[in-house]
Amino acid sequence: MKTELSRTLGIEHAIFGFTPFPAVAAALTRAGGFGVLGAVRYTAPDDLARDLDWMQEHTDGLPYGLDVVMPAKKAVEGVTEAEIEAMIPEEHRAFVRATLAKHGVPELAEGEASGWRITGWMEQVARSQLDVAFDYPIKLLANALGSPPPDVVARAHDHGVLVAALAGSARHARHHADAGIDVVVAQGYEAGGHTGEIASMVLTPEVVDAVSPLPVLAAGGIGSGEQIAAGLALGAQGVWLGSIWLTTTEAELHSRALTAKLLAAGSGDTVRSRALTGKPARQLRTEWTDAWDDPAGPGPLPMPLQGLLVAEAVSRIQKYEVEPLLGTPVGQIVGRMNSERSVQQVVDELTRGFEKAVDRINRIAGRSAS
């Protein structure tokens, strides 16, 4: 499963995997793909350095990357986190309290801090992450929300690091190309997390045409080798997978209840909601997302206010595994995630499916199977 981009990066399979879990990213790299560690949860530079040290020790000298979040449009500028929190209306705080009380969600222990803070959506936090990351031999820097600022792109290039950015439309992709981005990730409507409104089958060839000859990775709704083959047939030079790794044995969800919900979910059990971060993000549909999407409620705040507002609530829901409210960002491919497997087993299944699809097309085209 080699393409020009995979050869450039020195990887065996053109499978790029985004994950917040270092063990998953390292396992994918060792399996011949390209692990990309999500940095948004690292609010302390030392924590990111610790996990990048671990990645160095567990990737056998093979390449890996880092994903940061630098919003293309800033809701607020030049203020501290405390000042941003002060902007949150009391009406919204009361709504959070009422929703948690309705479901009997216990308080955190006295003195226990929220373990889930979306301060990583703030540009200054992402910049502190980069100060750490460029001390390591990362080969790719990805940004989930638009093109990074020009100085960040230049800094990455000075370190010999390729820069990738996610796009939900051909227009976004052209902006990335104009900004000097090296790799465009065409992320379709089916994807988990922040996503646009165009489905992958339509989006991928549109983006390929829009930014040619830049390499494009297909993302959204991909979880089988046959779907990888389809993405490459549409002109992509690889695939960008995120959701499929959530139910691997290396994933650190720390919640059997959440894993069980993912394994039981079908492809229709997700929703695009602003409940988590303030921007539309596909996630498991829960009574939490229903509450925020209810027109009778106050509605979500813009990023980063919403993430700060719900941080403690999400920590409480996760800690006490309050099943009706318990969710996570995940794509429509969740319908195929019905068993726990290792990252290596997932990669093996993907490559076998890819080979079957290529052989099938060869037979249709009248060529001998490989």
HUQUI-V613224 format. One record per pair of residues at least 6 apart in sequence whose ideal C-beta (glycine too) atoms are under 6 Angstrom apart, sorted by sequence separation. I is the first residue (numbers start at 1). J is the second residue. D is the distance in Angstrom with one decimal. If there is no record, write none. Layout:
i=(I I)
j=(J J)
d=(D D)
//
This chain:
i=(19 29 42 119 167 189 253 274 300 28 156 362 6 76 176 187 189 208 231 272 292 317 26 55 167 189 207 317 25 153 189 190 272 359 3 17 165 173 188 228 1 25 188 270 1 218 204 270 271 275 22 141 188 247 17 165 246 269 273 167 186 222 275 15 16 17 18 20 147 163 186 218 271 13 163 164 166 167 168 217 222 12 13 18 141 162 200 216 273 20 162 164 166 186 200 217 218 219 223 140 141 142 143 144 215 278 11 138 184 217 278 140 278 279 134 275 278 274 277 39 153 169 184 208 168 191 278 22 26 35 36 37 38 39 40 147 169 191 205 277 29 30 184 186 190 204 205 277 36 190 22 26 147 183 184 185 186 187 188 204 22 26 29 187 147 173 177 185 29 170 174 170 173 177 287 288 81 173 287 25 286 167 170 286 284 283 284 283 284 281 18 282 192 69 192 69 10 70 9 185 70 68 68 270 257 267 255 257 66 258 267 257 265 266 66 65 70 72 43 65 71 72 65 66 67 68 69 262 263 43 63 69 70 40 48 45 49 48 52 194 45 194 195 243 193 243 39 192 243 247 249 247 249 250 248 36 223 221 221 223 225 229 228 226 225 229 224 225 229 9 226 193 192 192 192 191 190 190 121 122 121 121 118 99 117 116 114 114 116 116 115 16 114 95 95 92 91 108 5 105 100 106 88 92 96 105 103 24 88 103 16 103 27 85 14 15 16 17 18 24 19 24 23 24 75 17 75 21 21 5 5 3 3 31 31 28 27 31 24 1)
j=(25 35 48 125 173 195 259 280 306 35 163 369 14 84 184 195 197 216 239 280 300 325 35 64 176 198 216 326 35 163 199 200 282 369 14 28 176 184 199 239 13 37 200 282 14 231 218 284 285 289 37 156 203 262 33 181 262 285 289 184 203 239 292 33 34 35 36 38 165 181 204 236 289 32 182 183 185 186 187 236 241 32 33 38 161 182 220 236 293 41 183 185 187 207 221 238 239 240 244 162 163 164 165 166 237 300 34 161 207 240 301 164 302 303 159 300 303 300 303 66 180 196 211 235 196 219 306 51 55 64 65 66 67 68 69 176 198 220 234 306 59 60 214 216 220 234 235 307 67 221 54 58 179 215 216 217 218 219 220 236 55 59 62 220 181 207 211 219 64 206 210 207 210 214 324 325 119 211 325 64 325 207 210 327 327 327 328 329 330 329 67 331 242 120 243 121 63 123 63 240 126 126 129 332 321 332 321 323 133 326 335 326 334 335 138 138 143 145 117 139 145 146 140 141 142 143 144 337 338 119 139 145 148 120 129 128 132 132 136 279 132 281 282 330 281 331 129 282 333 337 340 340 342 343 343 142 333 332 333 336 350 354 354 353 353 357 353 354 358 139 357 329 329 330 331 331 331 332 303 304 304 307 307 291 311 311 311 312 314 315 315 217 315 297 298 298 298 316 215 316 313 320 305 309 313 322 322 245 309 324 238 325 250 308 238 239 240 241 242 248 245 250 250 251 302 245 303 251 252 237 238 237 238 343 344 343 343 347 343 354)
d=(5.2 4.2 4.0 5.1 4.1 5.9 5.6 5.7 4.7 4.1 4.9 5.2 4.1 5.6 5.3 5.7 5.5 4.9 5.1 4.7 5.5 4.7 6.0 6.0 5.9 5.9 5.3 5.8 3.1 5.3 4.9 5.9 5.0 4.1 4.7 4.3 4.6 4.9 5.1 5.1 4.3 4.5 3.0 5.2 5.3 3.2 4.6 6.0 4.2 4.8 5.9 4.9 4.8 5.4 5.8 4.8 5.9 5.8 4.4 5.4 5.1 5.2 3.7 3.8 4.7 5.5 4.8 4.2 5.1 5.4 4.8 3.9 5.5 4.7 5.2 3.9 4.5 5.9 5.9 5.9 5.9 3.4 5.0 6.0 5.2 4.3 4.2 5.0 5.6 5.8 5.9 5.7 4.8 3.9 5.2 4.9 5.1 3.8 4.7 5.0 5.3 4.2 5.0 5.4 4.1 5.5 5.0 5.9 5.9 4.3 5.6 5.9 4.8 5.2 5.2 5.8 3.7 3.9 5.4 5.6 5.0 5.9 5.3 3.5 2.4 5.6 3.4 4.6 5.6 4.6 4.3 5.5 4.8 4.9 4.9 5.1 6.0 3.5 4.7 5.8 4.7 5.9 5.9 5.4 4.4 4.3 5.7 4.7 5.1 3.2 5.4 4.2 3.9 5.3 5.1 4.6 5.8 4.2 3.1 5.7 5.5 5.1 4.8 5.1 5.8 4.4 4.5 5.3 4.9 4.4 5.2 5.6 4.8 5.8 4.4 4.2 5.8 5.0 5.6 5.9 5.5 6.0 4.0 4.2 3.9 5.3 6.0 4.6 5.8 5.6 5.6 5.7 5.7 5.6 4.3 5.4 5.9 5.3 5.4 4.8 4.8 4.5 5.6 5.7 4.2 4.6 5.7 5.7 5.0 5.5 3.3 6.0 4.7 4.7 5.1 5.4 5.5 5.7 5.5 5.8 4.7 2.7 3.3 5.8 4.3 5.9 5.0 5.8 5.7 5.0 4.1 5.6 5.2 3.6 5.7 5.3 5.1 5.0 4.8 5.4 4.9 4.9 5.4 4.7 5.2 4.2 4.7 5.1 5.2 4.7 5.7 5.5 5.0 5.4 5.0 5.9 3.8 5.5 5.5 4.7 4.6 5.3 5.1 5.1 2.3 3.7 4.9 3.6 5.9 5.8 4.3 4.4 4.7 4.4 3.6 4.7 5.5 4.3 5.6 5.7 4.3 5.8 2.9 5.1 5.1 5.4 4.9 4.3 4.9 4.6 4.9 5.8 4.3 6.0 5.2 5.3 5.1 6.0 4.2 5.1 5.8 5.4 5.6 5.7 5.2 5.2 5.6 4.8 5.1 6.0 5.7 5.7 5.1 5.4 3.3 6.0 4.8 5.2 4.3 6.0 4.8 4.8 4.2 5.7 4.6 5.8 5.6 5.3 4.9 4.1 5.6 4.1 5.8 5.9 5.0 5.4 3.7 4.2 5.9 5.7)
//
